[in-house]
Amino acid sequence: MIDSLHDPGVIINMDHILNEIEKALDVGLYIVALQATLTLPGICAALGSKKGNTDGRDESMYKSWYMQNVKPYVNWHFTAEDCYRYRCSLVHQASAHLRDVKTKREYARFMSVYPCSGIKIDNCSFKCIGQENSDGFVVDIPNFCMTIIKCVRLWENKVKDTPNFKRNYKALLNIHPDGIHPFITGVKVIG
């Protein structure tokens, strides 16, 4: 069994997760890629925390991570609040409709033009005049996913040697080439 936390030849990083998102994009699994990408700020916030989780502060830690690690690199209309709310809606209800109307900045719907040659619409917000709940926001899924992945890799490079990251990485979903002793051995296991 390879113990990546004690084997000096194994790099501790999130590439196994990030690579799967990239593969999903490559084969046109855009919803899967988008859902997985939207979870990355929360995963990173937990990996960088003292306790290894967001401990009931998921929203604030997610948005804080986004503001520190995504916002400086992008010029999107898509805010940390938007990203968190979209994650909640898409991951928990498989919905592009946002139902939480507590904040002043509201979009009724998030959209993406299905990736195809010749047409790319990204980082656009709009409002249809005279129609209720007609605010919208359009992202280019491949660009959005790859941008967040790049931000994760930059962040990870900064924190990979910190005690919190090293300790919390042990609990991260990982691929174990020879299984997880004593449960399943001799075959590749995700766990």
C-alpha positions in Angstrom: 0.0 0.0 0.0 1.3 3.5 -0.8 1.0 5.9 2.1 1.2 9.2 0.4 1.6 11.0 3.7 4.8 9.2 4.7 6.3 8.3 1.3 8.7 11.2 0.5 8.4 10.4 -3.2 4.7 11.1 -3.4 3.5 14.7 -3.7 0.5 15.6 -1.5 -1.9 17.6 -3.7 -5.4 17.7 -5.1 -4.4 16.8 -8.7 -6.5 13.6 -8.6 -9.6 15.7 -8.1 -8.6 18.5 -10.4 -7.6 16.1 -13.2 -11.0 14.4 -13.1 -12.7 17.8 -13.5 -10.5 18.5 -16.5 -11.3 15.0 -18.0 -15.0 15.7 -17.5 -14.6 18.9 -19.5 -12.6 17.1 -22.2 -15.5 14.6 -22.8 -18.3 17.1 -22.5 -19.6 16.2 -19.0 -20.1 19.9 -18.3 -22.7 19.6 -15.5 -20.5 17.2 -13.6 -17.4 19.4 -14.1 -19.4 22.5 -13.0 -20.8 20.8 -9.9 -17.4 19.5 -8.9 -15.7 22.9 -9.6 -18.2 24.7 -7.5 -17.3 22.6 -4.5 -13.6 23.4 -4.7 -13.6 26.6 -2.6 -15.3 24.8 0.3 -12.9 21.9 0.0 -9.9 24.2 0.0 -11.3 26.2 2.9 -11.6 23.0 5.0 -8.1 21.8 4.0 -6.6 25.1 5.1 -8.5 25.3 8.4 -7.3 24.3 11.9 -9.9 21.5 12.3 -10.0 20.2 8.8 -13.6 21.2 8.2 -15.7 24.3 8.0 -17.3 23.6 11.3 -20.7 25.1 10.6 -19.2 28.1 8.9 -19.3 26.8 5.4 -20.7 29.9 3.8 -18.3 32.4 5.4 -15.3 30.2 4.8 -16.2 29.4 1.2 -16.7 33.1 0.4 -13.5 34.1 2.2 -11.5 31.5 0.3 -13.0 32.8 -3.0 -12.2 36.4 -2.1 -8.6 35.6 -1.2 -7.8 33.1 -3.9 -10.1 33.7 -6.9 -11.1 37.4 -6.9 -7.6 38.8 -7.2 -7.1 36.8 -10.5 -10.4 37.5 -12.3 -12.5 40.4 -13.4 -15.8 38.6 -13.2 -19.2 40.0 -12.3 -19.6 36.6 -10.5 -19.0 37.4 -6.8 -18.2 35.1 -3.9 -21.8 35.3 -2.8 -22.9 34.4 -6.4 -20.5 31.4 -6.5 -21.6 30.1 -3.1 -25.3 30.5 -3.9 -24.9 28.8 -7.3 -23.0 26.0 -5.6 -25.8 25.4 -3.1 -28.5 25.5 -5.8 -26.7 23.4 -8.4 -25.1 20.8 -6.0 -28.1 20.4 -3.7 -31.0 20.7 -6.0 -29.5 20.4 -9.5 -31.1 23.8 -10.1 -29.9 26.9 -11.9 -32.6 28.9 -10.2 -31.6 30.8 -7.0 -34.3 30.8 -4.4 -32.6 32.7 -1.6 -33.6 36.4 -1.9 -31.9 37.6 1.4 -29.2 39.7 -0.4 -29.7 42.7 -2.7 -27.6 41.2 -5.4 -29.9 38.6 -7.0 -29.8 36.6 -10.2 -32.9 34.6 -10.9 -31.0 32.1 -13.1 -27.5 31.1 -14.0 -26.8 29.8 -17.5 -24.2 28.7 -19.9 -24.2 28.4 -23.7 -23.4 24.8 -24.4 -19.8 24.8 -25.5 -19.5 24.8 -29.3 -17.2 26.2 -31.9 -17.8 29.8 -32.9 -19.9 30.9 -29.9 -18.6 31.9 -26.5 -20.5 33.9 -24.0 -18.9 34.5 -20.6 -19.2 36.7 -17.6 -22.4 38.4 -18.7 -25.2 39.6 -16.5 -28.5 40.8 -17.8 -32.0 41.9 -16.8 -35.1 41.6 -18.9 -37.0 44.8 -18.4 -40.7 44.4 -17.3 -40.4 40.8 -16.4 -40.4 39.5 -12.8 -37.4 37.3 -11.8 -35.7 37.9 -15.1 -32.1 38.6 -13.8 -29.5 36.3 -15.2 -25.9 35.5 -15.4 -24.0 33.6 -18.1 -20.7 31.8 -17.6 -18.6 29.8 -20.0 -18.3 26.4 -18.2 -14.9 25.4 -19.5 -13.4 28.8 -18.8 -15.0 29.0 -15.3 -13.9 25.5 -14.3 -10.3 26.0 -15.6 -10.0 29.4 -13.9 -11.1 28.0 -10.5 -8.7 25.0 -11.0 -5.8 27.4 -11.7 -6.7 29.3 -8.6 -6.8 26.1 -6.5 -3.3 25.1 -7.9 -1.9 28.5 -7.0 -3.4 28.3 -3.5 -2.2 24.8 -3.0 1.3 25.7 -4.0 1.3 28.4 -1.2 -0.1 26.1 1.5 1.2 22.6 0.7 3.8 22.7 3.4 1.6 24.2 6.2 0.7 22.0 9.2 -3.0 22.5 8.6 -2.9 21.4 5.0 -0.6 18.4 5.7 -2.8 17.2 8.6 -6.1 17.8 6.8 -5.0 16.2 3.6 -5.1 12.8 5.3 -8.9 12.9 5.3 -9.3 14.1 1.7 -11.0 11.6 -0.7 -8.1 10.0 -2.4 -7.1 7.1 -4.7 -5.3 4.3 -3.0 -3.6 2.1 -5.7 -3.3 -1.0 -3.5 -6.5 -0.6 -1.4 -7.1 0.5 2.2 -5.9 -2.1 4.7 -7.6 -3.9 6.4 -10.8 -3.3 4.5 -10.0 -3.8 0.8 -6.5 -4.7 -0.4 -5.0 -5.6 -3.8 -7.2 -3.3 -5.9 -7.5 0.4 -6.5 -9.8 2.0 -4.0 -11.3 5.5 -3.7 -11.7 6.5 -0.1 
